[in-house]
Amino acid sequence: MSTGMGTTAIVTLAAVLALIVLAGQVIRRLGLSPGLRHRMRSGRGRRLEILESLPLDARRRLLLVRCDGGDLLLLLGGPQDLVVSGAATGAAAKGAV
């Protein structure tokens, strides 16, 4: 491979990588990204909030979610997703103890 072909290959590779990065930024700015982080940053009238996540094993995890002021404990990743505990707000949980 001559020096001219090597330089051309490096410049072409850099241009392709720059286009990939640019496309990723455009997708994130347009909100087309399936990632949760972008949706959580918006902050406009949020009704759903993930408070905590705890992995149990390679497939399952517990998720503590607040929805409209009520807390839900969800078990995700098994044969079916399951609501373990629901509507236990902070005040109700203190009164039950």
Backbone atoms as SQL, in Angstrom:
CREATE TABLE atoms (id INTEGER PRIMARY KEY, chain TEXT, resi INTEGER, resn TEXT, atom TEXT, x REAL, y REAL, z REAL);
INSERT INTO atoms VALUES
  (1, 'A', 1, 'MET', 'N', 0.852, -1.171, 0.000),
  (2, 'A', 1, 'MET', 'CA', 0.000, 0.000, 0.000),
  (3, 'A', 1, 'MET', 'C', 0.896, 1.232, 0.000),
  (4, 'A', 2, 'SER', 'N', 0.646, 2.134, -0.908),
  (5, 'A', 2, 'SER', 'CA', 1.477, 3.330, -0.998),
  (6, 'A', 2, 'SER', 'C', 1.033, 4.349, 0.051),
  (7, 'A', 3, 'THR', 'N', 1.853, 5.369, 0.230),
  (8, 'A', 3, 'THR', 'CA', 1.575, 6.412, 1.222),
  (9, 'A', 3, 'THR', 'C', 0.304, 7.180, 0.883),
  (10, 'A', 4, 'GLY', 'N', 0.067, 7.429, -0.367),
  (11, 'A', 4, 'GLY', 'CA', -1.139, 8.153, -0.789),
  (12, 'A', 4, 'GLY', 'C', -2.409, 7.375, -0.487),
  (13, 'A', 5, 'MET', 'N', -2.376, 6.056, -0.693),
  (14, 'A', 5, 'MET', 'CA', -3.552, 5.234, -0.398),
  (15, 'A', 5, 'MET', 'C', -3.787, 5.132, 1.098),
  (16, 'A', 6, 'GLY', 'N', -2.706, 5.064, 1.886),
  (17, 'A', 6, 'GLY', 'CA', -2.834, 5.007, 3.350),
  (18, 'A', 6, 'GLY', 'C', -3.435, 6.280, 3.899),
  (19, 'A', 7, 'THR', 'N', -3.010, 7.411, 3.392),
  (20, 'A', 7, 'THR', 'CA', -3.553, 8.700, 3.822),
  (21, 'A', 7, 'THR', 'C', -5.021, 8.812, 3.445),
  (22, 'A', 8, 'THR', 'N', -5.358, 8.375, 2.249),
  (23, 'A', 8, 'THR', 'CA', -6.746, 8.408, 1.811),
  (24, 'A', 8, 'THR', 'C', -7.625, 7.531, 2.709),
  (25, 'A', 9, 'ALA', 'N', -7.130, 6.354, 3.078),
  (26, 'A', 9, 'ALA', 'CA', -7.883, 5.442, 3.937),
  (27, 'A', 9, 'ALA', 'C', -8.111, 6.057, 5.321),
  (28, 'A', 10, 'ILE', 'N', -7.100, 6.708, 5.881),
  (29, 'A', 10, 'ILE', 'CA', -7.218, 7.329, 7.203),
  (30, 'A', 10, 'ILE', 'C', -8.190, 8.498, 7.171),
  (31, 'A', 11, 'VAL', 'N', -8.106, 9.322, 6.141),
  (32, 'A', 11, 'VAL', 'CA', -9.017, 10.461, 6.009),
  (33, 'A', 11, 'VAL', 'C', -10.452, 9.981, 5.827),
  (34, 'A', 12, 'THR', 'N', -10.646, 8.934, 5.032),
  (35, 'A', 12, 'THR', 'CA', -11.985, 8.385, 4.817),
  (36, 'A', 12, 'THR', 'C', -12.549, 7.803, 6.111),
  (37, 'A', 13, 'LEU', 'N', -11.729, 7.081, 6.862),
  (38, 'A', 13, 'LEU', 'CA', -12.155, 6.522, 8.137),
  (39, 'A', 13, 'LEU', 'C', -12.547, 7.626, 9.116),
  (40, 'A', 14, 'ALA', 'N', -11.763, 8.694, 9.187),
  (41, 'A', 14, 'ALA', 'CA', -12.075, 9.822, 10.069),
  (42, 'A', 14, 'ALA', 'C', -13.386, 10.490, 9.656),
  (43, 'A', 15, 'ALA', 'N', -13.616, 10.617, 8.362),
  (44, 'A', 15, 'ALA', 'CA', -14.861, 11.232, 7.883),
  (45, 'A', 15, 'ALA', 'C', -16.072, 10.368, 8.230),
  (46, 'A', 16, 'VAL', 'N', -15.956, 9.056, 8.086),
  (47, 'A', 16, 'VAL', 'CA', -17.058, 8.155, 8.418),
  (48, 'A', 16, 'VAL', 'C', -17.353, 8.213, 9.913),
  (49, 'A', 17, 'LEU', 'N', -16.323, 8.197, 10.746),
  (50, 'A', 17, 'LEU', 'CA', -16.527, 8.292, 12.194),
  (51, 'A', 17, 'LEU', 'C', -17.170, 9.626, 12.581),
  (52, 'A', 18, 'ALA', 'N', -16.763, 10.704, 11.932),
  (53, 'A', 18, 'ALA', 'CA', -17.370, 12.015, 12.210),
  (54, 'A', 18, 'ALA', 'C', -18.838, 12.031, 11.818),
  (55, 'A', 19, 'LEU', 'N', -19.190, 11.398, 10.709),
  (56, 'A', 19, 'LEU', 'CA', -20.594, 11.320, 10.297),
  (57, 'A', 19, 'LEU', 'C', -21.425, 10.490, 11.278),
  (58, 'A', 20, 'ILE', 'N', -20.852, 9.408, 11.809),
  (59, 'A', 20, 'ILE', 'CA', -21.564, 8.594, 12.793),
  (60, 'A', 20, 'ILE', 'C', -21.827, 9.389, 14.063),
  (61, 'A', 21, 'VAL', 'N', -20.843, 10.104, 14.548),
  (62, 'A', 21, 'VAL', 'CA', -21.015, 10.928, 15.749),
  (63, 'A', 21, 'VAL', 'C', -22.045, 12.022, 15.503),
  (64, 'A', 22, 'LEU', 'N', -21.983, 12.664, 14.364),
  (65, 'A', 22, 'LEU', 'CA', -22.940, 13.718, 14.020),
  (66, 'A', 22, 'LEU', 'C', -24.364, 13.163, 13.932),
  (67, 'A', 23, 'ALA', 'N', -24.523, 12.010, 13.327),
  (68, 'A', 23, 'ALA', 'CA', -25.857, 11.395, 13.226),
  (69, 'A', 23, 'ALA', 'C', -26.397, 11.052, 14.610),
  (70, 'A', 24, 'GLY', 'N', -25.541, 10.565, 15.504),
  (71, 'A', 24, 'GLY', 'CA', -25.963, 10.265, 16.872),
  (72, 'A', 24, 'GLY', 'C', -26.434, 11.504, 17.613),
  (73, 'A', 25, 'GLN', 'N', -25.737, 12.614, 17.452),
  (74, 'A', 25, 'GLN', 'CA', -26.138, 13.857, 18.110),
  (75, 'A', 25, 'GLN', 'C', -27.460, 14.374, 17.560),
  (76, 'A', 26, 'VAL', 'N', -27.652, 14.280, 16.258),
  (77, 'A', 26, 'VAL', 'CA', -28.911, 14.732, 15.650),
  (78, 'A', 26, 'VAL', 'C', -30.071, 13.877, 16.151),
  (79, 'A', 27, 'ILE', 'N', -29.871, 12.565, 16.227),
  (80, 'A', 27, 'ILE', 'CA', -30.921, 11.661, 16.707),
  (81, 'A', 27, 'ILE', 'C', -31.281, 11.990, 18.153),
  (82, 'A', 28, 'ARG', 'N', -30.282, 12.233, 19.006),
  (83, 'A', 28, 'ARG', 'CA', -30.557, 12.580, 20.405),
  (84, 'A', 28, 'ARG', 'C', -31.298, 13.897, 20.520),
  (85, 'A', 29, 'ARG', 'N', -30.913, 14.889, 19.747),
  (86, 'A', 29, 'ARG', 'CA', -31.564, 16.206, 19.826),
  (87, 'A', 29, 'ARG', 'C', -33.000, 16.178, 19.334),
  (88, 'A', 30, 'LEU', 'N', -33.296, 15.313, 18.377),
  (89, 'A', 30, 'LEU', 'CA', -34.657, 15.202, 17.855),
  (90, 'A', 30, 'LEU', 'C', -35.542, 14.323, 18.735),
  (91, 'A', 31, 'GLY', 'N', -34.954, 13.693, 19.744),
  (92, 'A', 31, 'GLY', 'CA', -35.725, 12.846, 20.638),
  (93, 'A', 31, 'GLY', 'C', -36.057, 11.493, 20.063),
  (94, 'A', 32, 'LEU', 'N', -35.323, 11.046, 19.068),
  (95, 'A', 32, 'LEU', 'CA', -35.585, 9.761, 18.447),
  (96, 'A', 32, 'LEU', 'C', -34.826, 8.623, 19.119),
  (97, 'A', 33, 'SER', 'N', -34.026, 8.959, 20.103),
  (98, 'A', 33, 'SER', 'CA', -33.226, 7.966, 20.805),
  (99, 'A', 33, 'SER', 'C', -34.112, 7.149, 21.737),
  (100, 'A', 34, 'PRO', 'N', -33.980, 5.827, 21.744),
  (101, 'A', 34, 'PRO', 'CA', -34.794, 5.017, 22.647),
  (102, 'A', 34, 'PRO', 'C', -34.284, 5.028, 24.076),
  (103, 'A', 35, 'GLY', 'N', -33.175, 5.728, 24.332),
  (104, 'A', 35, 'GLY', 'CA', -32.592, 5.744, 25.663),
  (105, 'A', 35, 'GLY', 'C', -33.459, 6.449, 26.686),
  (106, 'A', 36, 'LEU', 'N', -33.412, 5.943, 27.929),
  (107, 'A', 36, 'LEU', 'CA', -34.220, 6.507, 29.005),
  (108, 'A', 36, 'LEU', 'C', -33.635, 7.820, 29.510),
  (109, 'A', 37, 'ARG', 'N', -32.339, 7.977, 29.447),
  (110, 'A', 37, 'ARG', 'CA', -31.714, 9.182, 29.996),
  (111, 'A', 37, 'ARG', 'C', -32.243, 10.452, 29.350),
  (112, 'A', 38, 'HIS', 'N', -32.454, 10.449, 28.034),
  (113, 'A', 38, 'HIS', 'CA', -32.938, 11.650, 27.354),
  (114, 'A', 38, 'HIS', 'C', -34.328, 12.011, 27.838),
  (115, 'A', 39, 'ARG', 'N', -35.195, 11.019, 28.021),
  (116, 'A', 39, 'ARG', 'CA', -36.561, 11.289, 28.464),
  (117, 'A', 39, 'ARG', 'C', -36.590, 11.789, 29.889),
  (118, 'A', 40, 'MET', 'N', -35.697, 11.293, 30.728),
  (119, 'A', 40, 'MET', 'CA', -35.696, 11.694, 32.128),
  (120, 'A', 40, 'MET', 'C', -35.179, 13.116, 32.305),
  (121, 'A', 41, 'ARG', 'N', -34.345, 13.597, 31.402),
  (122, 'A', 41, 'ARG', 'CA', -33.791, 14.939, 31.516),
  (123, 'A', 41, 'ARG', 'C', -34.784, 16.028, 31.153),
  (124, 'A', 42, 'SER', 'N', -35.844, 15.696, 30.443),
  (125, 'A', 42, 'SER', 'CA', -36.742, 16.732, 29.947),
  (126, 'A', 42, 'SER', 'C', -37.413, 17.485, 31.085),
  (127, 'A', 43, 'GLY', 'N', -37.916, 16.788, 32.122),
  (128, 'A', 43, 'GLY', 'CA', -38.438, 17.423, 33.311),
  (129, 'A', 43, 'GLY', 'C', -39.772, 18.132, 33.156),
  (130, 'A', 44, 'ARG', 'N', -40.391, 18.163, 32.003),
  (131, 'A', 44, 'ARG', 'CA', -41.653, 18.867, 31.818),
  (132, 'A', 44, 'ARG', 'C', -42.802, 17.974, 32.248),
  (133, 'A', 45, 'GLY', 'N', -43.482, 18.353, 33.318),
  (134, 'A', 45, 'GLY', 'CA', -44.661, 17.635, 33.745),
  (135, 'A', 45, 'GLY', 'C', -44.444, 16.142, 33.924),
  (136, 'A', 46, 'ARG', 'N', -43.346, 15.765, 34.523),
  (137, 'A', 46, 'ARG', 'CA', -43.033, 14.355, 34.716),
  (138, 'A', 46, 'ARG', 'C', -43.971, 13.726, 35.729),
  (139, 'A', 47, 'ARG', 'N', -44.595, 12.630, 35.375),
  (140, 'A', 47, 'ARG', 'CA', -45.463, 11.904, 36.285),
  (141, 'A', 47, 'ARG', 'C', -44.812, 10.616, 36.754),
  (142, 'A', 48, 'LEU', 'N', -43.763, 10.195, 36.089),
  (143, 'A', 48, 'LEU', 'CA', -43.121, 8.921, 36.380),
  (144, 'A', 48, 'LEU', 'C', -41.657, 9.173, 36.726),
  (145, 'A', 49, 'GLU', 'N', -41.204, 8.535, 37.812),
  (146, 'A', 49, 'GLU', 'CA', -39.819, 8.719, 38.246),
  (147, 'A', 49, 'GLU', 'C', -39.286, 7.383, 38.746),
  (148, 'A', 50, 'ILE', 'N', -38.103, 7.012, 38.292),
  (149, 'A', 50, 'ILE', 'CA', -37.454, 5.796, 38.774),
  (150, 'A', 50, 'ILE', 'C', -36.613, 6.193, 39.979),
  (151, 'A', 51, 'LEU', 'N', -36.987, 5.681, 41.147),
  (152, 'A', 51, 'LEU', 'CA', -36.298, 6.042, 42.374),
  (153, 'A', 51, 'LEU', 'C', -35.066, 5.180, 42.609),
  (154, 'A', 52, 'GLU', 'N', -35.205, 3.876, 42.342),
  (155, 'A', 52, 'GLU', 'CA', -34.090, 2.978, 42.601),
  (156, 'A', 52, 'GLU', 'C', -34.234, 1.714, 41.765),
  (157, 'A', 53, 'SER', 'N', -33.104, 1.119, 41.425),
  (158, 'A', 53, 'SER', 'CA', -33.081, -0.126, 40.666),
  (159, 'A', 53, 'SER', 'C', -32.081, -1.062, 41.328),
  (160, 'A', 54, 'LEU', 'N', -32.504, -2.317, 41.541),
  (161, 'A', 54, 'LEU', 'CA', -31.642, -3.289, 42.201),
  (162, 'A', 54, 'LEU', 'C', -31.609, -4.577, 41.382),
  (163, 'A', 55, 'PRO', 'N', -30.464, -4.917, 40.776),
  (164, 'A', 55, 'PRO', 'CA', -30.378, -6.180, 40.039),
  (165, 'A', 55, 'PRO', 'C', -30.382, -7.356, 41.010),
  (166, 'A', 56, 'LEU', 'N', -31.206, -8.353, 40.743),
  (167, 'A', 56, 'LEU', 'CA', -31.275, -9.548, 41.588),
  (168, 'A', 56, 'LEU', 'C', -30.398, -10.660, 41.041),
  (169, 'A', 57, 'ASP', 'N', -30.430, -10.849, 39.745),
  (170, 'A', 57, 'ASP', 'CA', -29.564, -11.816, 39.076),
  (171, 'A', 57, 'ASP', 'C', -29.366, -11.337, 37.643),
  (172, 'A', 58, 'ALA', 'N', -28.907, -12.212, 36.767),
  (173, 'A', 58, 'ALA', 'CA', -28.587, -11.809, 35.393),
  (174, 'A', 58, 'ALA', 'C', -29.827, -11.358, 34.615),
  (175, 'A', 59, 'ARG', 'N', -31.018, -11.859, 34.983),
  (176, 'A', 59, 'ARG', 'CA', -32.232, -11.527, 34.223),
  (177, 'A', 59, 'ARG', 'C', -33.191, -10.620, 34.968),
  (178, 'A', 60, 'ARG', 'N', -33.287, -10.752, 36.278),
  (179, 'A', 60, 'ARG', 'CA', -34.333, -10.053, 37.033),
  (180, 'A', 60, 'ARG', 'C', -33.791, -8.853, 37.791),
  (181, 'A', 61, 'ARG', 'N', -34.678, -7.862, 37.992),
  (182, 'A', 61, 'ARG', 'CA', -34.321, -6.697, 38.783),
  (183, 'A', 61, 'ARG', 'C', -35.564, -6.143, 39.454),
  (184, 'A', 62, 'LEU', 'N', -35.360, -5.540, 40.624),
  (185, 'A', 62, 'LEU', 'CA', -36.422, -4.830, 41.325),
  (186, 'A', 62, 'LEU', 'C', -36.315, -3.362, 40.956),
  (187, 'A', 63, 'LEU', 'N', -37.444, -2.740, 40.730),
  (188, 'A', 63, 'LEU', 'CA', -37.480, -1.342, 40.334),
  (189, 'A', 63, 'LEU', 'C', -38.468, -0.620, 41.243),
  (190, 'A', 64, 'LEU', 'N', -38.020, 0.426, 41.910),
  (191, 'A', 64, 'LEU', 'CA', -38.893, 1.261, 42.728),
  (192, 'A', 64, 'LEU', 'C', -39.244, 2.487, 41.903),
  (193, 'A', 65, 'VAL', 'N', -40.542, 2.640, 41.613),
  (194, 'A', 65, 'VAL', 'CA', -41.025, 3.678, 40.706),
  (195, 'A', 65, 'VAL', 'C', -42.043, 4.538, 41.430),
  (196, 'A', 66, 'ARG', 'N', -41.985, 5.846, 41.225),
  (197, 'A', 66, 'ARG', 'CA', -43.007, 6.750, 41.743),
  (198, 'A', 66, 'ARG', 'C', -43.842, 7.236, 40.571),
  (199, 'A', 67, 'CYS', 'N', -45.145, 7.034, 40.672),
  (200, 'A', 67, 'CYS', 'CA', -46.072, 7.448, 39.633),
  (201, 'A', 67, 'CYS', 'C', -47.219, 8.206, 40.277),
  (202, 'A', 68, 'ASP', 'N', -47.398, 9.467, 39.913),
  (203, 'A', 68, 'ASP', 'CA', -48.442, 10.328, 40.466),
  (204, 'A', 68, 'ASP', 'C', -48.410, 10.358, 41.989),
  (205, 'A', 69, 'GLY', 'N', -47.225, 10.372, 42.566),
  (206, 'A', 69, 'GLY', 'CA', -47.082, 10.478, 44.011),
  (207, 'A', 69, 'GLY', 'C', -47.141, 9.153, 44.746),
  (208, 'A', 70, 'GLY', 'N', -47.505, 8.067, 44.087),
  (209, 'A', 70, 'GLY', 'CA', -47.539, 6.753, 44.720),
  (210, 'A', 70, 'GLY', 'C', -46.333, 5.932, 44.309),
  (211, 'A', 71, 'ASP', 'N', -45.826, 5.124, 45.248),
  (212, 'A', 71, 'ASP', 'CA', -44.660, 4.292, 44.965),
  (213, 'A', 71, 'ASP', 'C', -45.094, 2.894, 44.551),
  (214, 'A', 72, 'LEU', 'N', -44.400, 2.334, 43.572),
  (215, 'A', 72, 'LEU', 'CA', -44.645, 0.975, 43.101),
  (216, 'A', 72, 'LEU', 'C', -43.331, 0.209, 43.123),
  (217, 'A', 73, 'LEU', 'N', -43.370, -1.027, 43.596),
  (218, 'A', 73, 'LEU', 'CA', -42.217, -1.911, 43.543),
  (219, 'A', 73, 'LEU', 'C', -42.497, -2.956, 42.469),
  (220, 'A', 74, 'LEU', 'N', -41.672, -2.963, 41.427),
  (221, 'A', 74, 'LEU', 'CA', -41.880, -3.843, 40.277),
  (222, 'A', 74, 'LEU', 'C', -40.762, -4.873, 40.199),
  (223, 'A', 75, 'LEU', 'N', -41.121, -6.106, 39.870),
  (224, 'A', 75, 'LEU', 'CA', -40.151, -7.152, 39.594),
  (225, 'A', 75, 'LEU', 'C', -40.148, -7.372, 38.089),
  (226, 'A', 76, 'LEU', 'N', -39.021, -7.085, 37.445),
  (227, 'A', 76, 'LEU', 'CA', -38.920, -7.138, 35.989),
  (228, 'A', 76, 'LEU', 'C', -37.935, -8.210, 35.556),
  (229, 'A', 77, 'GLY', 'N', -38.191, -8.798, 34.384),
  (230, 'A', 77, 'GLY', 'CA', -37.217, -9.659, 33.738),
  (231, 'A', 77, 'GLY', 'C', -37.470, -11.143, 33.861),
  (232, 'A', 78, 'GLY', 'N', -38.425, -11.596, 34.633),
  (233, 'A', 78, 'GLY', 'CA', -38.727, -13.016, 34.730),
  (234, 'A', 78, 'GLY', 'C', -39.623, -13.433, 33.586),
  (235, 'A', 79, 'PRO', 'N', -40.352, -14.535, 33.766),
  (236, 'A', 79, 'PRO', 'CA', -41.277, -14.967, 32.726),
  (237, 'A', 79, 'PRO', 'C', -42.373, -13.937, 32.489),
  (238, 'A', 80, 'GLN', 'N', -42.705, -13.183, 33.540),
  (239, 'A', 80, 'GLN', 'CA', -43.645, -12.067, 33.389),
  (240, 'A', 80, 'GLN', 'C', -43.262, -11.010, 34.409),
  (241, 'A', 81, 'ASP', 'N', -43.547, -9.755, 34.092),
  (242, 'A', 81, 'ASP', 'CA', -43.279, -8.673, 35.017),
  (243, 'A', 81, 'ASP', 'C', -44.373, -8.669, 36.080),
  (244, 'A', 82, 'LEU', 'N', -44.025, -8.227, 37.297),
  (245, 'A', 82, 'LEU', 'CA', -44.926, -8.371, 38.416),
  (246, 'A', 82, 'LEU', 'C', -44.888, -7.120, 39.278),
  (247, 'A', 83, 'VAL', 'N', -46.056, -6.641, 39.714),
  (248, 'A', 83, 'VAL', 'CA', -46.138, -5.557, 40.690),
  (249, 'A', 83, 'VAL', 'C', -46.078, -6.204, 42.058),
  (250, 'A', 84, 'VAL', 'N', -44.966, -5.999, 42.783),
  (251, 'A', 84, 'VAL', 'CA', -44.770, -6.620, 44.087),
  (252, 'A', 84, 'VAL', 'C', -45.534, -5.852, 45.150),
  (253, 'A', 85, 'SER', 'N', -45.449, -4.532, 45.094),
  (254, 'A', 85, 'SER', 'CA', -46.113, -3.695, 46.076),
  (255, 'A', 85, 'SER', 'C', -46.567, -2.431, 45.371),
  (256, 'A', 86, 'GLY', 'N', -47.790, -1.961, 45.683),
  (257, 'A', 86, 'GLY', 'CA', -48.296, -0.777, 45.013),
  (258, 'A', 86, 'GLY', 'C', -48.958, 0.178, 45.968),
  (259, 'A', 87, 'ALA', 'N', -48.961, 1.452, 45.585),
  (260, 'A', 87, 'ALA', 'CA', -49.640, 2.529, 46.298),
  (261, 'A', 87, 'ALA', 'C', -49.168, 2.680, 47.734),
  (262, 'A', 88, 'ALA', 'N', -47.915, 2.349, 48.010),
  (263, 'A', 88, 'ALA', 'CA', -47.371, 2.548, 49.356),
  (264, 'A', 88, 'ALA', 'C', -46.641, 3.878, 49.365),
  (265, 'A', 89, 'THR', 'N', -47.360, 4.944, 49.672),
  (266, 'A', 89, 'THR', 'CA', -46.726, 6.250, 49.734),
  (267, 'A', 89, 'THR', 'C', -45.914, 6.349, 51.013),
  (268, 'A', 90, 'GLY', 'N', -45.095, 7.379, 51.118),
  (269, 'A', 90, 'GLY', 'CA', -44.254, 7.561, 52.291),
  (270, 'A', 90, 'GLY', 'C', -45.052, 7.648, 53.580),
  (271, 'A', 91, 'ALA', 'N', -46.170, 8.381, 53.602),
  (272, 'A', 91, 'ALA', 'CA', -46.974, 8.543, 54.794),
  (273, 'A', 91, 'ALA', 'C', -47.670, 7.227, 55.158),
  (274, 'A', 92, 'ALA', 'N', -48.159, 6.487, 54.173),
  (275, 'A', 92, 'ALA', 'CA', -48.828, 5.220, 54.446),
  (276, 'A', 92, 'ALA', 'C', -47.846, 4.180, 54.981),
  (277, 'A', 93, 'ALA', 'N', -46.638, 4.180, 54.453),
  (278, 'A', 93, 'ALA', 'CA', -45.640, 3.228, 54.910),
  (279, 'A', 93, 'ALA', 'C', -45.238, 3.521, 56.346),
  (280, 'A', 94, 'LYS', 'N', -45.129, 4.781, 56.746),
  (281, 'A', 94, 'LYS', 'CA', -44.777, 5.137, 58.127),
  (282, 'A', 94, 'LYS', 'C', -45.901, 4.750, 59.082),
  (283, 'A', 95, 'GLY', 'N', -47.153, 4.926, 58.659),
  (284, 'A', 95, 'GLY', 'CA', -48.281, 4.595, 59.511),
  (285, 'A', 95, 'GLY', 'C', -48.444, 3.105, 59.704),
  (286, 'A', 96, 'ALA', 'N', -47.979, 2.288, 58.770),
  (287, 'A', 96, 'ALA', 'CA', -48.128, 0.844, 58.854),
  (288, 'A', 96, 'ALA', 'C', -47.113, 0.217, 59.799),
  (289, 'A', 97, 'VAL', 'N', -46.017, 0.917, 60.084),
  (290, 'A', 97, 'VAL', 'CA', -44.959, 0.336, 60.924),
  (291, 'A', 97, 'VAL', 'C', -45.259, 0.495, 62.375);
